[in-house]
């Protein structure tokens, strides 16, 4: 089962309906703040019968009570959108126009047409009408530009992903947001310099605004920056899934858990475009995951150790200088990120965490290479003990 949230704007919503939505949302927020002011034990006993004076429908009030009780750390709501469960809205289609039927006021139910822009949304809406997708909750949400949207939660079955005999490796980074490699070695680069430019631009702007004490403006541009980066990740994730499907492969990613705790150079940490603390790798991974599930493509995470240092051709530990990788054993030279992506896609064995000699040992060795001492003789006792820790 895959759960999606569709964000659909209302089609040509007139001023009267927009004003009514805003008025009822304000009433809903006031009721939620009244609930927060009550003792916790009294909150738990609330029902819609406690709010018969409110003109909002009981189904919507029920959800407001649940939302207010669930937000135990919130002291006051600035705005709480109207929300109700799957039993209190219906989807209709007349010609090519989709519309939602719901009743905000007690005893009143109306239809409001929707604006559907993408083919993906239309596919999901058709699945709801056909009964193959399960409806979830609905939320009426207003953007900061004053545009009203219906947020529809939908759950639907997707085919199981294959066993994954072929994999494309995806190496994520900051210079190139993603680099892919097929089993045959074909490369694909997703370079988005706009992320680094956006980080640096808004960091400079925040410093100026913070120095001037304009904290509300700081929060506003932080949200704007986040929207830009999320949009870029959406586009890149969509292209990665489409590319993997074209080559009939699963997707392998590095498991980057804990990467933010890894040490960074002082120069890199002071640069907003290179600082790993602002690297949106997890957001990209999440978007690849759910888009791949919708396309029935398997996704795996593999250990990241030595993927960037190992030569794909012979499995030796090589040299990396910025974007260039060279192997002292076999002489291979190529793009470092492409070499890492090939290692990620083909990783099947274990990884050794021992310090290797240059040109010896690596990801693809099936047995440990004995570390010879400098005189060329047999390994010392300490070296033999190290070799016994092969993983």
N, C-alpha and C positions, 0 to 999 in steps of 0.2 A: 504494500500500500504506500502511495506517495501523496502527501498532503501539500497543497498549494494555496496561496492567497492571491486572488485576482484583484488588482486595483483598477477599477473601471470608473471613469468619469460619467456623470449623468449627461445625457444629450440635451443640449439647449435648455438647461434648467432656468426657468424664469425667475425674476427678482422676487416674486411673492413666495415661491417655494424655498428659495435660498434664505430669505428672511425668516420663514417659519422654521426651517431646519436649525438656524442659528439660535432662535429664541428657545426652542425645545432643548437644544444642547446646553444652553445657559441654565435652564431649569434643572436639567439632569445633573449638572455640575453642582448646583446649589444643594440638591438632595443628597448627593454623595458627600459633600462637606458636612451636612447635618448628621449623617451617619457616622462620619469620622469623629465628631464631637461627642458621641455617646460612649458610655463605658463598653468594653469589649463583650461582656456577658449580655448586655442589652442588645448589642448589634446582632448577635447570633440568633436572637428570637424574633427578629424583624421579618415581616412578610409584606406582601403588597397591600394587605388590609390596613397596614399602618400608614399608608399614603393614599388613601381614597380621595384626598383633596387635590391630588396632582392629576393633571389632564393627560399625562403620558400613559400609554397602554401598559397593562399589568405585566405582559411578557418582557417589555423593555425595562420596567422597574425591577423585576426579578433579577435581571442581569446586572443592573446597577448596584443592587444590594450585594450580590456575590462579588462584584469587582471591588467595592468599597471594603468588604470584609477581607478580601485577599491581599490588599495593599496595607499590610500592617506597619510598614515603615514610613508611609506617606502621612505628612501632617495636614496638608491641604492640597486639593486639586485646583490647578489653574484652569484646566479644561478636561472633561471626561466625555469622550464620544459616546453617542447612543449605540447600543449593541443589543442583539437578541439572538436566540438560538435558531437551529435549522427548521423548527416547526412553524416559525412565524414569518417566513418569506417564501415567495414562489417566483419562478422564472417563466417568462412567456416570450413567444416569438411571433411577430406579425410581419410577414414579408421578410425583409432582411434586417428588421429592427428587433433587438432584444429589449425586454423591459422587466423591471422588478415590481412585484406586488407586495406591499407591506402596510401595516397600519400603525402609525406613530401615535395617533390620538385614539382614545377609547371609543370603540364602535365604528371607526372610520378606517377604510382600507382603500388605497389608491395604487395605481400603477405609474411608475416613472421610467421613461426610456433611458437606455444606456448607450454610451458611445464605445464601440469595440474597434480598436485600431489594428490589432495584430491577429494573424491567422491562428496562433497558438491559443489565444483567449477564446476565439470562436470554436475551436475544437473542444475545449473543456466545457464550454456552455452547451454545445450540442450533446456532449456526454451526460450532462445533468438532465437535459430534456429527455434523452433516451433511457435514463435510469441506470446507466452504467457507472456513473460517478455519484458519490454520496455528498449531500450538502452538509456544510458546517454552519458556523455562525455568520452573521452579517454585522458590519459596523459602518456607520455613517461618519465619514472623516472629512474635515475641511483642511486644505493645504494653507500655507501661509499667504498664498496669492488669492485666497478666497474661493478656490475651486472645490466643489463638493465631489467626493468619490464614494463608491460603495466597495467596501473591502469584503470579498466573499471567500470564505474558507471552503475548500473542496478536497475530498479524498477520493482517490481512484486507484484501481489496480493497474500495475504495470508488469509486463512480462519479466520473468526472472532473467538476470544477466547470464551470459554464457560462462563456461568454466574458465575461459581465458587462456587459450593456448598461445595466442599472439598478443604482445603488449607493445604499446608505445610508451616510452619513458618521457616524463615531463620534468625538466629541471627548472626550478623557480629561482629567480634572482632579482637583483635591483637594477642592474644595467639593462638586462632583458627580462621582462616580467615573466616570460616562460620560453623555454626552448624544448622542442619535441624531436624525437627520433623514432623512426619505425624500425622493425626488426631488420629490414634491408639496409638501414642506415640513412634513409632519406630524412633530411632536416627541415624543420619549420621553426622560424623565429617570430616571436611576438614581442616587439620592441615598442614600449610606450613611454617615451621620454616625458610625456605630459604629467605623469605621476610625480616624478622628481621635481619638475618645474613647479607643479602645484604646491608640493610640500614646502619648497623654498620660498615661493611667493607669499603664501599665507603665514608662514612662520615670521617673516619680516614684518608683515602687516600686523600680526598679533602683538609683536613687541612694541610697535608704535602705539597701538590702541591701548595696550595695558599701561604703558607709561603715561598716557593721557587719561587713564581712569575710565575708559569707555568699555566697561565689562559686558554690557548687553551686545555691543557690536562684536566683541570677541567671540561670544557664544554663537552669534549669527554666522560669522564667517567660518567657524569650525564646522557647523552643520553643512554649509555650502561646500567646503572642502571634502567632507565625508561623502556627500552625494556624488561629486565628480569621480572620486576613486571607486565608489561602488559601481557606478555606471561603466567605467572602464573594465572592471573585473567581470561584470556581466557579459560584456562584448567578447572579452578574451575567453572566458569559460565556454561561451556558446561556440566559438570557433574551434576550440580544442576538442570539444565533444563531436562536432561535425567532422573534424579532421580524423579523429579516431574511428568514427563510424565508416568513413570513406575507405579506410584501410582495413576495416573489419578486425579491429584490435580492441583490447581492453586498455585501461589507463593506469599507469603506475606513477605514483608520486612519492617523494621523500617524506618520511615521518619527521616533521620539523618541530615536534613537541619540545619545549624548553629552549628553543633557539634564541629567544630574547635574553636568556641568562648567560649566553656565551659572551666571552670578552670581546670588546671592540677597541679599535684604535681611537685615541682621543680626537684625532682629526676627523675620522668618520662619524663619531658620535656628535660632534659639534655641527655637522652638516646635515640639515633636515632632509636633503635628498638622498643621503647615504645611511643615515641613522637607522639601525635595524629595529629600533623600538617603534617606528612608524611604518614598518614594512607590512602591507596588507596581505600576507601570504595565506593566513587562515581564512579570510573572507573569500579569496579566490578558490581555495580548496573546497569550501562549503558549496560554492556555486557550481563548481565542476561536479561535485557529488550528486546534487539533486538533478542537475540537467542530464548527467549520465544515466541516472536511474530512470528518467523519463524515456531515454533512448535505448534502454535495456543494455547498457554497456557496463561491464564490470570495472570496479575501481579498487586498487590495492595501494597500501602504503608500505614502503620498504625502508629498512634502516639506512640512514644517510651517510654512515661512516665510510670514508675513503672513496665515495663515488666521484668526487672531483679530482682525486689524486691518482686514481688507477687508470692505466692504459687499457682501453677497451680491446685492443688487438691482441696483446700478449699477457695482460693481467699484472704487469709490473707497476710499482710505484714510480711515477714520473714527476716532471717539473711543470708547475703552472706559473706563468707570468702574465697576469691580467687575463686577457682573453685567449692567450696562446698556450697550448699544452704540447709538451714534447716528452718522448719516452727515450731514456738512455739505453734501454735494452734492445728494442726493435727498430728504433729510429722514427717511429710514427710522430707526425706533427699535424695538428689540427686545432679547431676551435674548442676551447676548454669546456664550454657549456654543452656543446653538441656531444663531446666525449662523455661528459657526465650523464647526459640524457640516455645515451646508449647503454651505459652501465646500469642505470636505473631500470630501463626496460628489460634488460637481460639478466638481472640479478636473481640467481637461484640458489646460491650457496651461502655459507656463513662468512662472517667478516672477522678477520684477525685484528686485534687491537694491540699487537706488539709493534715495537719500533723496528721497521725493516731497513735493510741496507738499500741504498739507491739501486733501483733496477731489479729488485727481487721481491717476490711475494705480492699478493694483491687480492682482489675480490674473486677472481675466477679460478684461482688455484684450487684443486680438489684435495691437496694434502699440503702440510706446512713445509716450506723450504727451510732446510737447516741453515742457521746463521753461522757461517764459518768465521773463525777468528782471523786476524790479520796475517798470521803466519801460514795460513792455508791448512792447518791441522784440523783435528776433530773438534767439535764444539766442547766448550768447557762444561763443568757440572752445572754452573748457574744458567748457562744457555740451554742445556738440556731441560732444566726445570721450567724455563720460560716456554719452551716448545710444548710442554705437557699441558699448557693452559690454552691450547688452540681451541677455538669455539666453532 
